[in-house]
Amino acid sequence: MMLRLTNVLLLLAFVMSAIGVIYSKHYNRMLYVELRGLQTTRDDLNVDWDRLQLEQSTWATHARVEGAARQRLAMRNVNYNEVIVVRP
């Protein structure tokens, strides 16, 4: 009787251990798939960030800003003869 109980307990422990291994492997695979997805997202965001930095540097060039100021705002260079200095 004791031998039968020991065998049943060992079988139960074996089955539980096998289920634990299966669950652990499945969970590991799910986490790996999530990791790969997040890495792909990170890589896509890095490409977008690099593109946006390049676009920002293009839009912020001195010549472009000066040209936009002249065209849209009708700005011009300072004529120093028109400058008035006010002293307190």
C-alpha positions as CSV (number, residue, x, y, z in Angstrom):
1,M,0.0,0.0,0.0
2,M,2.8,2.4,0.9
3,L,4.6,1.6,-2.4
4,R,1.5,2.3,-4.4
5,L,1.0,5.7,-2.6
6,T,4.7,6.5,-3.2
7,N,4.4,5.6,-6.9
8,V,1.2,7.8,-7.3
9,L,2.9,10.7,-5.5
10,L,6.0,10.4,-7.8
11,L,3.8,10.2,-10.9
12,L,1.9,13.2,-9.7
13,A,5.2,15.1,-9.1
14,F,6.4,14.0,-12.5
15,V,3.3,15.2,-14.3
16,M,3.3,18.5,-12.4
17,S,7.0,19.0,-13.2
18,A,6.3,18.3,-16.9
19,I,3.4,20.8,-16.9
20,G,5.7,23.4,-15.3
21,V,8.4,22.9,-17.9
22,I,5.8,23.2,-20.7
23,Y,4.3,26.4,-19.2
24,S,7.8,27.8,-18.7
25,K,8.8,27.2,-22.3
26,H,5.5,28.6,-23.6
27,Y,5.8,31.7,-21.4
28,N,9.5,32.2,-22.5
29,R,8.4,32.0,-26.2
30,M,5.6,34.5,-25.6
31,L,8.1,36.9,-24.0
32,Y,10.6,36.4,-26.8
33,V,7.9,37.3,-29.4
34,E,7.0,40.4,-27.5
35,L,10.7,41.3,-27.2
36,R,11.2,41.0,-30.9
37,G,8.1,43.1,-31.6
38,L,9.3,45.8,-29.2
39,Q,12.8,45.8,-30.8
40,T,11.2,46.2,-34.2
41,T,9.1,49.1,-32.9
42,R,12.3,50.6,-31.4
43,D,14.2,50.3,-34.7
44,D,11.3,51.9,-36.6
45,L,11.2,54.8,-34.1
46,N,14.9,55.2,-34.4
47,V,14.6,55.5,-38.2
48,D,11.8,58.0,-37.7
49,W,13.8,60.0,-35.2
50,D,16.8,60.2,-37.5
51,R,14.6,61.3,-40.4
52,L,13.0,64.0,-38.2
53,Q,16.4,65.3,-37.0
54,L,17.5,65.5,-40.6
55,E,14.3,67.3,-41.6
56,Q,14.7,69.7,-38.6
57,S,18.3,70.5,-39.6
58,T,17.1,71.2,-43.1
59,W,14.3,73.5,-42.0
60,A,16.5,75.4,-39.5
61,T,19.4,76.3,-41.9
62,H,20.3,80.0,-41.7
63,A,19.6,80.6,-45.4
64,R,16.2,79.1,-45.2
65,V,15.2,81.1,-42.1
66,E,16.5,84.3,-43.6
67,G,14.7,83.7,-46.8
68,A,11.4,83.0,-45.0
69,A,11.8,86.1,-42.9
70,R,12.4,88.2,-46.0
71,Q,9.5,86.7,-48.0
72,R,6.8,86.2,-45.4
73,L,7.6,88.8,-42.8
74,A,9.1,91.4,-45.2
75,M,12.1,91.7,-42.9
76,R,15.3,93.3,-44.1
77,N,18.8,93.9,-42.8
78,V,19.3,96.8,-40.4
79,N,20.3,100.1,-41.9
80,Y,22.5,101.5,-39.2
81,N,21.6,105.1,-40.2
82,E,18.1,104.4,-38.9
83,V,19.1,103.1,-35.5
84,I,18.3,105.3,-32.6
85,V,20.1,104.7,-29.3
86,V,18.1,105.7,-26.2
87,R,20.1,106.3,-23.1
88,P,18.5,106.5,-19.6
